[in-house]
């Protein structure tokens, strides 16, 4: 599993620059709003068999800018076989419509 460092509170458009998630593609991608999900998955993946498909996890707070969502979509989500979204409400700048409007989810 590939984890990335997160910063509490996410991205602030008035003070922060563009943030891109640097991950390699994997068959399973999980986008979550909860750091506890990421911690739990990190602990659980240590017990998975070696031939289990790779998993990538990202906190939705790292996908706050449209360009970051677009790049993650093209590099990671477009290649994934399974996508799991665990989001609560609108989650700041990220919404289900960001992906739905691009027809990505409809192609599945």
VEXKE-290284 format. One record per residue: chain; z, y, x of N, C-alpha, C in turn. Coordinates in nm, 2 decimals. Last residue first. Layout:
BEGIN
node ch: A; npz: Z; npy: Y; npx: X; capz: Z; capy: Y; capx: X; cpz: Z; cpy: Y; cpx: X
...
***
This chain:
BEGIN
node ch: A; npz: -1.62; npy: 0.26; npx: -1.75; capz: -1.55; capy: 0.14; capx: -1.72; cpz: -1.57; cpy: 0.05; cpx: -1.84
node ch: A; npz: -1.74; npy: 0.49; npx: -1.82; capz: -1.82; capy: 0.40; capx: -1.75; cpz: -1.75; cpy: 0.26; cpx: -1.73
node ch: A; npz: -1.53; npy: 0.65; npx: -1.92; capz: -1.62; capy: 0.58; capx: -2.02; cpz: -1.71; cpy: 0.48; cpx: -1.95
node ch: A; npz: -1.42; npy: 0.75; npx: -1.69; capz: -1.35; capy: 0.64; capx: -1.76; cpz: -1.44; cpy: 0.58; cpx: -1.87
node ch: A; npz: -1.63; npy: 0.93; npx: -1.61; capz: -1.58; capy: 0.82; capx: -1.52; cpz: -1.51; cpy: 0.71; cpx: -1.60
node ch: A; npz: -1.71; npy: 1.15; npx: -1.75; capz: -1.76; capy: 1.02; capx: -1.79; cpz: -1.72; cpy: 0.90; cpx: -1.70
node ch: A; npz: -1.59; npy: 1.38; npx: -1.71; capz: -1.69; capy: 1.34; capx: -1.61; cpz: -1.74; cpy: 1.20; cpx: -1.64
node ch: A; npz: -1.41; npy: 1.40; npx: -1.91; capz: -1.52; capy: 1.48; capx: -1.92; cpz: -1.63; cpy: 1.45; cpx: -1.82
node ch: A; npz: -1.21; npy: 1.23; npx: -1.81; capz: -1.29; capy: 1.19; capx: -1.93; cpz: -1.42; cpy: 1.27; cpx: -1.94
node ch: A; npz: -1.09; npy: 1.37; npx: -1.60; capz: -1.17; capy: 1.25; capx: -1.57; cpz: -1.26; cpy: 1.21; cpx: -1.69
node ch: A; npz: -0.98; npy: 1.58; npx: -1.74; capz: -1.05; capy: 1.61; capx: -1.61; cpz: -1.13; cpy: 1.49; cpx: -1.57
node ch: A; npz: -0.85; npy: 1.48; npx: -1.95; capz: -0.98; capy: 1.53; capx: -1.98; cpz: -1.05; cpy: 1.56; cpx: -1.85
node ch: A; npz: -0.60; npy: 1.42; npx: -1.85; capz: -0.69; capy: 1.31; capx: -1.88; cpz: -0.83; cpy: 1.36; cpx: -1.89
node ch: A; npz: -0.52; npy: 1.67; npx: -1.61; capz: -0.52; capy: 1.62; capx: -1.74; cpz: -0.62; cpy: 1.51; cpx: -1.76
node ch: A; npz: -0.34; npy: 1.87; npx: -1.39; capz: -0.42; capy: 1.75; capx: -1.40; cpz: -0.41; cpy: 1.70; cpx: -1.55
node ch: A; npz: -0.18; npy: 2.09; npx: -1.35; capz: -0.32; capy: 2.11; capx: -1.36; cpz: -0.40; cpy: 1.99; cpx: -1.39
node ch: A; npz: 0.10; npy: 1.95; npx: -1.52; capz: 0.05; capy: 2.07; capx: -1.45; cpz: -0.10; cpy: 2.08; cpx: -1.46
node ch: A; npz: 0.11; npy: 1.73; npx: -1.71; capz: 0.13; capy: 1.72; capx: -1.57; cpz: 0.06; cpy: 1.83; cpx: -1.49
node ch: A; npz: 0.09; npy: 1.70; npx: -1.99; capz: -0.02; capy: 1.76; capx: -1.92; cpz: -0.01; cpy: 1.75; cpx: -1.77
node ch: A; npz: 0.27; npy: 1.41; npx: -2.05; capz: 0.22; capy: 1.53; capx: -2.10; cpz: 0.10; cpy: 1.58; cpx: -2.02
node ch: A; npz: 0.30; npy: 1.21; npx: -1.78; capz: 0.38; capy: 1.26; capx: -1.89; cpz: 0.33; cpy: 1.40; cpx: -1.93
node ch: A; npz: 0.14; npy: 0.92; npx: -1.67; capz: 0.15; capy: 1.06; capx: -1.67; cpz: 0.24; cpy: 1.10; cpx: -1.80
node ch: A; npz: 0.02; npy: 0.68; npx: -1.51; capz: 0.15; capy: 0.70; capx: -1.57; cpz: 0.18; cpy: 0.85; cpx: -1.57
node ch: A; npz: -0.26; npy: 0.49; npx: -1.49; capz: -0.22; capy: 0.63; capx: -1.50; cpz: -0.08; cpy: 0.63; cpx: -1.57
node ch: A; npz: -0.44; npy: 0.27; npx: -1.30; capz: -0.32; capy: 0.28; capx: -1.38; cpz: -0.27; cpy: 0.43; cpx: -1.38
node ch: A; npz: -0.74; npy: 0.11; npx: -1.26; capz: -0.67; capy: 0.23; capx: -1.25; cpz: -0.55; cpy: 0.24; cpx: -1.35
node ch: A; npz: -0.92; npy: -0.13; npx: -1.09; capz: -0.81; capy: -0.11; capx: -1.18; cpz: -0.75; cpy: 0.02; cpx: -1.15
node ch: A; npz: -1.12; npy: -0.10; npx: -0.90; capz: -1.14; capy: -0.20; capx: -1.01; cpz: -1.04; cpy: -0.18; cpx: -1.12
node ch: A; npz: -1.24; npy: 0.19; npx: -0.73; capz: -1.13; capy: 0.11; capx: -0.78; cpz: -1.18; cpy: 0.01; cpx: -0.90
node ch: A; npz: -1.44; npy: 0.37; npx: -0.68; capz: -1.45; capy: 0.24; capx: -0.62; cpz: -1.35; cpy: 0.14; cpx: -0.67
node ch: A; npz: -1.37; npy: 0.60; npx: -0.80; capz: -1.50; capy: 0.54; capx: -0.84; cpz: -1.52; cpy: 0.40; cpx: -0.78
node ch: A; npz: -1.13; npy: 0.67; npx: -0.69; capz: -1.13; capy: 0.62; capx: -0.82; cpz: -1.26; cpy: 0.55; cpx: -0.86
node ch: A; npz: -1.20; npy: 0.75; npx: -0.41; capz: -1.10; capy: 0.65; capx: -0.45; cpz: -1.13; cpy: 0.59; cpx: -0.58
node ch: A; npz: -1.41; npy: 0.95; npx: -0.39; capz: -1.37; capy: 0.86; capx: -0.28; cpz: -1.29; cpy: 0.74; cpx: -0.32
node ch: A; npz: -1.44; npy: 1.07; npx: -0.65; capz: -1.55; capy: 1.02; capx: -0.57; cpz: -1.52; cpy: 0.92; cpx: -0.46
node ch: A; npz: -1.17; npy: 1.14; npx: -0.71; capz: -1.25; capy: 1.07; capx: -0.80; cpz: -1.36; cpy: 1.00; cpx: -0.72
node ch: A; npz: -1.10; npy: 1.30; npx: -0.49; capz: -1.03; capy: 1.17; capx: -0.51; cpz: -1.10; cpy: 1.08; cpx: -0.61
node ch: A; npz: -1.28; npy: 1.51; npx: -0.54; capz: -1.29; capy: 1.44; capx: -0.42; cpz: -1.22; cpy: 1.30; cpx: -0.43
node ch: A; npz: -1.18; npy: 1.60; npx: -0.79; capz: -1.32; capy: 1.56; capx: -0.78; cpz: -1.33; cpy: 1.47; cpx: -0.65
node ch: A; npz: -0.91; npy: 1.68; npx: -0.73; capz: -0.94; capy: 1.57; capx: -0.83; cpz: -1.08; cpy: 1.52; cpx: -0.81
node ch: A; npz: -0.97; npy: 1.89; npx: -0.55; capz: -0.89; capy: 1.77; capx: -0.50; cpz: -0.91; cpy: 1.65; cpx: -0.60
node ch: A; npz: -1.10; npy: 2.06; npx: -0.72; capz: -1.17; capy: 2.01; capx: -0.61; cpz: -1.10; cpy: 1.89; cpx: -0.56
node ch: A; npz: -0.89; npy: 2.13; npx: -0.90; capz: -1.01; capy: 2.06; capx: -0.95; cpz: -1.08; cpy: 2.00; cpx: -0.84
node ch: A; npz: -0.56; npy: 2.07; npx: -0.79; capz: -0.68; capy: 2.15; capx: -0.79; cpz: -0.80; cpy: 2.07; cpx: -0.83
node ch: A; npz: -0.36; npy: 1.87; npx: -0.79; capz: -0.34; capy: 1.99; capx: -0.87; cpz: -0.47; cpy: 2.08; cpx: -0.88
node ch: A; npz: -0.26; npy: 1.62; npx: -0.69; capz: -0.39; capy: 1.64; capx: -0.75; cpz: -0.39; cpy: 1.76; cpx: -0.84
node ch: A; npz: 0.00; npy: 1.58; npx: -0.63; capz: -0.09; capy: 1.60; capx: -0.52; cpz: -0.23; cpy: 1.63; cpx: -0.56
node ch: A; npz: 0.12; npy: 1.52; npx: -0.86; capz: 0.14; capy: 1.66; capx: -0.81; cpz: 0.05; cpy: 1.69; cpx: -0.69
node ch: A; npz: 0.07; npy: 1.26; npx: -0.90; capz: -0.02; capy: 1.35; capx: -0.96; cpz: 0.00; cpy: 1.49; cpx: -0.92
node ch: A; npz: 0.10; npy: 1.06; npx: -0.62; capz: 0.18; capy: 1.14; capx: -0.72; cpz: 0.08; cpy: 1.24; cpx: -0.77
node ch: A; npz: -0.07; npy: 0.75; npx: -0.57; capz: -0.06; capy: 0.89; capx: -0.55; cpz: 0.02; cpy: 0.96; cpx: -0.66
node ch: A; npz: -0.14; npy: 0.44; npx: -0.42; capz: -0.06; capy: 0.52; capx: -0.52; cpz: -0.06; cpy: 0.66; cpx: -0.47
node ch: A; npz: -0.34; npy: 0.15; npx: -0.39; capz: -0.32; capy: 0.29; capx: -0.35; cpz: -0.24; cpy: 0.36; cpx: -0.46
node ch: A; npz: -0.34; npy: -0.18; npx: -0.28; capz: -0.30; capy: -0.09; capx: -0.38; cpz: -0.29; cpy: 0.05; cpx: -0.32
node ch: A; npz: -0.54; npy: -0.48; npx: -0.23; capz: -0.47; capy: -0.36; capx: -0.18; cpz: -0.44; cpy: -0.26; cpx: -0.30
node ch: A; npz: -0.48; npy: -0.80; npx: -0.37; capz: -0.56; capy: -0.68; capx: -0.35; cpz: -0.48; cpy: -0.56; cpx: -0.31
node ch: A; npz: -0.32; npy: -1.05; npx: -0.18; capz: -0.32; capy: -0.97; capx: -0.30; cpz: -0.40; cpy: -0.84; cpx: -0.27
node ch: A; npz: -0.30; npy: -1.21; npx: 0.05; capz: -0.43; capy: -1.20; capx: -0.01; cpz: -0.44; cpy: -1.11; cpx: -0.14
node ch: A; npz: -0.03; npy: -1.21; npx: 0.11; capz: -0.12; capy: -1.13; capx: 0.19; cpz: -0.26; cpy: -1.11; cpx: 0.13
node ch: A; npz: 0.18; npy: -1.16; npx: -0.19; capz: 0.11; capy: -1.24; capx: -0.09; cpz: 0.01; cpy: -1.16; cpx: -0.01
node ch: A; npz: 0.45; npy: -0.92; npx: -0.20; capz: 0.32; capy: -0.97; capx: -0.25; cpz: 0.26; cpy: -1.06; cpx: -0.15
node ch: A; npz: 0.67; npy: -0.79; npx: -0.10; capz: 0.69; capy: -0.93; capx: -0.14; cpz: 0.56; cpy: -0.99; cpx: -0.20
node ch: A; npz: 0.59; npy: -0.53; npx: -0.06; capz: 0.63; capy: -0.61; capx: 0.06; cpz: 0.65; cpy: -0.76; cpx: 0.03
node ch: A; npz: 0.56; npy: -0.43; npx: -0.31; capz: 0.44; capy: -0.48; capx: -0.24; cpz: 0.48; cpy: -0.55; cpx: -0.11
node ch: A; npz: 0.82; npy: -0.34; npx: -0.38; capz: 0.76; capy: -0.46; capx: -0.44; cpz: 0.64; cpy: -0.51; cpx: -0.37
node ch: A; npz: 0.85; npy: -0.10; npx: -0.24; capz: 0.94; capy: -0.21; capx: -0.21; cpz: 0.88; cpy: -0.34; cpx: -0.27
node ch: A; npz: 0.64; npy: 0.05; npx: -0.34; capz: 0.65; capy: 0.03; capx: -0.20; cpz: 0.74; cpy: -0.09; cpx: -0.17
node ch: A; npz: 0.72; npy: 0.06; npx: -0.61; capz: 0.60; capy: -0.01; capx: -0.57; cpz: 0.60; cpy: -0.04; cpx: -0.42
node ch: A; npz: 0.94; npy: 0.22; npx: -0.59; capz: 0.96; capy: 0.09; capx: -0.64; cpz: 0.84; cpy: 0.00; cpx: -0.60
node ch: A; npz: 0.83; npy: 0.46; npx: -0.49; capz: 0.93; capy: 0.39; capx: -0.42; cpz: 0.95; cpy: 0.25; cpx: -0.46
node ch: A; npz: 0.66; npy: 0.53; npx: -0.71; capz: 0.61; capy: 0.51; capx: -0.58; cpz: 0.70; cpy: 0.43; cpx: -0.49
node ch: A; npz: 0.85; npy: 0.56; npx: -0.92; capz: 0.74; capy: 0.46; capx: -0.93; cpz: 0.69; cpy: 0.42; cpx: -0.79
node ch: A; npz: 0.99; npy: 0.78; npx: -0.82; capz: 1.06; capy: 0.65; capx: -0.83; cpz: 0.96; cpy: 0.54; cpx: -0.85
node ch: A; npz: 0.81; npy: 0.99; npx: -0.86; capz: 0.83; capy: 0.94; capx: -0.72; cpz: 0.90; cpy: 0.81; cpx: -0.72
node ch: A; npz: 0.60; npy: 1.01; npx: -1.12; capz: 0.73; capy: 0.98; capx: -1.08; cpz: 0.74; cpy: 0.92; cpx: -0.94
node ch: A; npz: 0.35; npy: 1.03; npx: -1.22; capz: 0.42; capy: 1.15; capx: -1.21; cpz: 0.56; cpy: 1.13; cpx: -1.16
node ch: A; npz: 0.07; npy: 0.84; npx: -1.07; capz: 0.20; capy: 0.85; capx: -1.14; cpz: 0.26; cpy: 0.99; cpx: -1.12
node ch: A; npz: -0.19; npy: 0.63; npx: -1.04; capz: -0.15; capy: 0.77; capx: -1.03; cpz: -0.03; cpy: 0.79; cpx: -1.12
node ch: A; npz: -0.30; npy: 0.36; npx: -0.85; capz: -0.20; capy: 0.41; capx: -0.95; cpz: -0.17; cpy: 0.55; cpx: -0.93
node ch: A; npz: -0.56; npy: 0.13; npx: -0.81; capz: -0.51; capy: 0.27; capx: -0.78; cpz: -0.41; cpy: 0.31; cpx: -0.89
node ch: A; npz: -0.70; npy: -0.14; npx: -0.65; capz: -0.60; capy: -0.10; capx: -0.75; cpz: -0.55; cpy: 0.04; cpx: -0.71
node ch: A; npz: -0.89; npy: -0.17; npx: -0.45; capz: -0.92; capy: -0.22; capx: -0.58; cpz: -0.82; cpy: -0.17; cpx: -0.69
node ch: A; npz: -0.93; npy: 0.13; npx: -0.25; capz: -0.86; capy: 0.00; capx: -0.28; cpz: -0.90; cpy: -0.04; cpx: -0.42
node ch: A; npz: -1.02; npy: 0.37; npx: 0.00; capz: -1.03; capy: 0.31; capx: -0.13; cpz: -0.96; cpy: 0.17; cpx: -0.13
node ch: A; npz: -0.77; npy: 0.56; npx: 0.19; capz: -0.88; capy: 0.47; capx: 0.19; cpz: -0.90; cpy: 0.40; cpx: 0.05
node ch: A; npz: -0.67; npy: 0.90; npx: 0.16; capz: -0.64; capy: 0.76; capx: 0.14; cpz: -0.78; cpy: 0.68; cpx: 0.15
node ch: A; npz: -0.55; npy: 1.20; npx: 0.15; capz: -0.63; capy: 1.12; capx: 0.25; cpz: -0.59; cpy: 0.97; cpx: 0.24
node ch: A; npz: -0.60; npy: 1.44; npx: -0.08; capz: -0.52; capy: 1.32; capx: -0.06; cpz: -0.61; cpy: 1.23; cpx: 0.03
node ch: A; npz: -0.59; npy: 1.79; npx: 0.00; capz: -0.67; capy: 1.67; capx: -0.03; cpz: -0.59; cpy: 1.55; cpx: 0.00
node ch: A; npz: -0.52; npy: 2.10; npx: -0.11; capz: -0.46; capy: 1.98; capx: -0.05; cpz: -0.54; cpy: 1.86; cpx: -0.10
node ch: A; npz: -0.57; npy: 2.45; npx: -0.03; capz: -0.62; capy: 2.32; capx: -0.10; cpz: -0.56; cpy: 2.20; cpx: -0.03
node ch: A; npz: -0.26; npy: 2.63; npx: 0.02; capz: -0.40; capy: 2.61; capx: 0.03; cpz: -0.44; cpy: 2.48; cpx: -0.04
node ch: A; npz: -0.01; npy: 2.82; npx: -0.17; capz: -0.05; capy: 2.70; capx: -0.10; cpz: -0.21; cpy: 2.69; cpx: -0.09
node ch: A; npz: 0.06; npy: 3.04; npx: -0.32; capz: 0.11; capy: 3.03; capx: -0.18; cpz: 0.05; cpy: 2.92; cpx: -0.10
node ch: A; npz: -0.05; npy: 3.02; npx: -0.58; capz: -0.03; capy: 3.15; capx: -0.52; cpz: 0.01; cpy: 3.15; cpx: -0.37
node ch: A; npz: -0.04; npy: 2.76; npx: -0.65; capz: -0.17; capy: 2.82; capx: -0.63; cpz: -0.16; cpy: 2.95; cpx: -0.56
node ch: A; npz: 0.16; npy: 2.51; npx: -0.53; capz: 0.17; capy: 2.64; capx: -0.59; cpz: 0.05; cpy: 2.72; cpx: -0.55
node ch: A; npz: 0.21; npy: 2.17; npx: -0.59; capz: 0.13; capy: 2.27; capx: -0.54; cpz: 0.15; cpy: 2.40; cpx: -0.61
node ch: A; npz: 0.54; npy: 2.02; npx: -0.61; capz: 0.40; capy: 2.02; capx: -0.61; cpz: 0.33; cpy: 2.14; cpx: -0.55
node ch: A; npz: 0.81; npy: 1.97; npx: -0.62; capz: 0.76; capy: 2.08; capx: -0.69; cpz: 0.61; cpy: 2.09; cpx: -0.70
node ch: A; npz: 0.85; npy: 1.83; npx: -0.31; capz: 0.91; capy: 1.85; capx: -0.44; cpz: 0.85; cpy: 1.98; cpx: -0.50
node ch: A; npz: 0.58; npy: 1.67; npx: -0.16; capz: 0.67; capy: 1.79; capx: -0.15; cpz: 0.72; cpy: 1.82; cpx: -0.29
node ch: A; npz: 0.52; npy: 1.36; npx: -0.01; capz: 0.51; capy: 1.45; capx: -0.12; cpz: 0.61; cpy: 1.56; cpx: -0.10
node ch: A; npz: 0.31; npy: 1.15; npx: 0.19; capz: 0.43; capy: 1.24; capx: 0.18; cpz: 0.41; cpy: 1.33; cpx: 0.06
node ch: A; npz: 0.17; npy: 0.86; npx: 0.05; capz: 0.16; capy: 0.99; capx: 0.12; cpz: 0.29; cpy: 1.06; cpx: 0.10
node ch: A; npz: 0.10; npy: 0.51; npx: 0.11; capz: 0.18; capy: 0.62; capx: 0.05; cpz: 0.15; cpy: 0.75; cpx: 0.12
node ch: A; npz: -0.07; npy: 0.23; npx: 0.05; capz: -0.08; capy: 0.35; capx: 0.12; cpz: 0.00; cpy: 0.46; cpx: 0.05
node ch: A; npz: 0.00; npy: -0.12; npx: 0.08; capz: 0.00; capy: 0.00; capx: 0.00; cpz: 0.00; cpy: 0.12; cpx: 0.09
***
